[in-house]
Amino acid sequence: MKRTLTTLAKIILFTLGFLSALYIFVPWREAGKFAMSVAQSQLQRRGMRLNYSDVLGEDGGFTVNNLTLSGMADISLSSITIKPQMMTSILSLAPVCRIDFKGGNVRLGQRMNFGDGGFLLTAGREILLEELRTNGEFSLDGYMTVDTSAMKIGEADAKLSVPETFSQNMSMIQNFLPLVQEGGTWYLRRKR
């Protein structure tokens, strides 16, 4: 029994060492280019268009510059940095990455700045966005899940702030998103 546990511990340590070395020596620029190519083709199948100017390797991840996503809403970012979280991914048995962005804008009838922010993304049967935060005139703070098969919000609890000039449009958007107004504050909220 003791010999089996020692062998198992050695296998686990070897595997963790191998994965750590792989993580350290990944050519992040090429990995980023491949990931963006896959994202472009997947989004195109859903009727959305993804464009960007270049991909740069970062320590433990990659940065994509001048990203635009066009679909029901148009989103643009000056830069977005994606860093896979190796240990968290192993422990949760699902891909997890930290995503931070700068210079965000969204066009929903009118252009609104959502500034800088980020979130922790876990991709399982559905996509979980935790620690979601933005700091612009259009801001979001909370979490949500996205059902990828139906492309709709599964569960959410996030505070939403919009510019005064856009607030009259919120009641129309309630037809598409689970929005609730409480005391003058909007929330993106759905429970299961």
C-alpha positions in Angstrom: 0.0 0.0 0.0 2.8 2.4 0.9 4.6 1.6 -2.3 1.5 2.3 -4.3 1.0 5.7 -2.6 4.6 6.6 -3.3 4.3 5.6 -7.0 1.0 7.6 -7.3 2.7 10.7 -5.6 5.6 10.5 -8.1 3.2 10.2 -11.0 1.2 13.3 -9.8 4.4 15.3 -9.2 5.8 14.3 -12.7 2.5 15.3 -14.3 2.3 18.7 -12.5 6.0 19.3 -13.4 5.4 18.5 -17.0 2.3 20.7 -17.2 4.1 23.6 -15.5 7.0 23.4 -17.9 4.6 23.2 -20.8 2.8 26.3 -19.5 6.1 28.2 -19.1 7.4 27.4 -22.5 4.2 27.8 -24.6 4.7 30.1 -27.6 1.9 32.4 -26.5 1.7 34.5 -29.6 1.1 31.4 -31.8 -1.4 30.0 -29.3 -3.2 33.3 -29.3 -3.4 33.4 -33.1 -4.8 29.9 -33.1 -7.3 30.7 -30.4 -8.5 33.9 -32.3 -8.8 31.9 -35.5 -11.0 29.3 -33.8 -13.1 32.1 -32.2 -13.5 33.9 -35.6 -14.9 30.7 -37.2 -17.2 29.8 -34.3 -18.6 33.3 -34.1 -19.1 33.5 -37.9 -21.3 30.4 -37.7 -23.5 32.3 -35.3 -23.8 35.3 -37.5 -21.2 37.5 -35.7 -18.0 39.0 -37.1 -14.7 39.2 -35.1 -11.8 41.4 -36.2 -8.5 42.4 -34.6 -5.2 44.0 -35.7 -2.5 41.8 -34.1 -1.7 39.2 -31.3 1.2 39.6 -29.0 2.7 37.0 -26.6 2.5 37.9 -22.9 4.0 36.2 -19.8 1.5 33.4 -19.3 -0.9 34.5 -22.0 -1.5 36.8 -25.0 -2.9 40.2 -25.8 -5.1 41.0 -28.8 -5.2 44.6 -30.0 -8.0 46.6 -31.7 -10.6 43.9 -31.3 -14.1 44.4 -32.7 -17.1 42.1 -32.4 -20.1 42.8 -34.6 -23.5 41.2 -34.2 -26.7 42.3 -32.3 -24.4 44.8 -30.6 -21.1 46.2 -31.7 -18.3 45.9 -29.2 -14.8 47.3 -29.6 -11.7 47.0 -27.3 -8.3 48.7 -27.5 -6.8 45.6 -26.1 -7.7 42.4 -24.4 -5.3 40.1 -22.5 -6.1 36.5 -22.0 -4.2 34.4 -19.4 -5.1 30.7 -18.9 -5.2 29.7 -15.2 -3.4 26.3 -15.3 -3.9 25.2 -11.7 -7.5 26.4 -11.4 -8.2 24.6 -14.7 -6.8 21.3 -13.4 -8.7 21.6 -10.1 -12.0 22.5 -11.7 -11.5 20.0 -14.7 -12.5 22.8 -17.0 -10.6 25.5 -18.9 -10.3 28.7 -16.8 -8.7 32.0 -17.9 -8.4 35.5 -16.6 -9.5 38.2 -19.2 -8.6 41.9 -18.8 -9.5 44.6 -21.3 -8.9 48.3 -21.9 -10.7 50.9 -23.9 -14.1 49.2 -24.3 -17.0 50.6 -26.2 -20.4 49.2 -27.0 -23.0 50.4 -29.6 -26.6 49.6 -28.8 -28.3 52.2 -30.8 -25.8 54.7 -29.4 -22.1 54.4 -28.6 -21.3 54.0 -24.9 -18.0 53.6 -23.1 -17.5 50.7 -20.7 -13.8 51.5 -20.2 -11.4 49.0 -18.6 -12.3 45.9 -16.7 -12.1 42.1 -16.7 -13.5 38.8 -15.5 -12.6 35.2 -14.8 -14.0 32.9 -17.4 -14.7 29.2 -16.9 -15.8 27.2 -20.0 -17.8 24.0 -19.1 -21.2 22.9 -20.3 -21.9 26.6 -20.0 -19.7 29.7 -19.8 -19.3 31.2 -16.3 -18.2 34.9 -16.1 -17.2 35.7 -12.5 -15.7 38.9 -11.0 -17.2 40.7 -14.0 -16.4 44.5 -13.7 -16.2 47.5 -16.0 -15.5 51.1 -15.1 -17.0 53.3 -17.9 -20.3 55.1 -18.2 -21.8 51.8 -19.2 -20.7 49.5 -16.3 -21.4 46.0 -15.1 -20.5 44.4 -11.8 -21.3 40.8 -10.8 -21.5 37.4 -12.5 -23.4 35.6 -15.2 -23.5 32.2 -17.0 -24.2 31.8 -20.7 -25.8 28.7 -22.1 -23.8 28.2 -25.3 -26.3 25.9 -27.0 -29.1 28.4 -26.7 -26.8 31.5 -26.7 -28.7 33.0 -23.8 -28.0 34.0 -20.2 -28.6 31.1 -17.9 -28.1 32.7 -14.5 -27.0 36.2 -13.6 -26.7 38.7 -10.7 -24.9 41.9 -11.9 -25.5 45.6 -11.2 -25.8 47.5 -14.5 -25.3 51.3 -14.9 -26.1 53.1 -18.2 -25.8 56.7 -19.3 -28.8 58.9 -18.6 -29.3 59.3 -22.3 -29.7 55.6 -22.7 -31.9 54.8 -19.7 -35.2 55.2 -21.6 -34.1 52.3 -23.9 -33.8 49.9 -20.9 -37.5 48.9 -20.9 -37.3 47.8 -24.5 -34.1 45.8 -23.8 -36.0 44.0 -21.0 -37.7 42.0 -23.8 -34.3 40.4 -24.7 -32.4 40.4 -21.4 -33.4 39.5 -17.8 -33.3 43.1 -16.5 -34.9 44.2 -13.3 -35.1 47.8 -11.9 -34.9 48.2 -8.2 -35.0 51.7 -6.7 -33.7 53.4 -9.9 -30.8 50.8 -10.3 -30.8 48.2 -13.0 -29.7 44.6 -12.4 -29.1 41.8 -14.8 -30.7 39.1 -12.8 -31.9 35.5 -13.4 -32.1 32.7 -10.9 -32.6 29.0 -11.7 
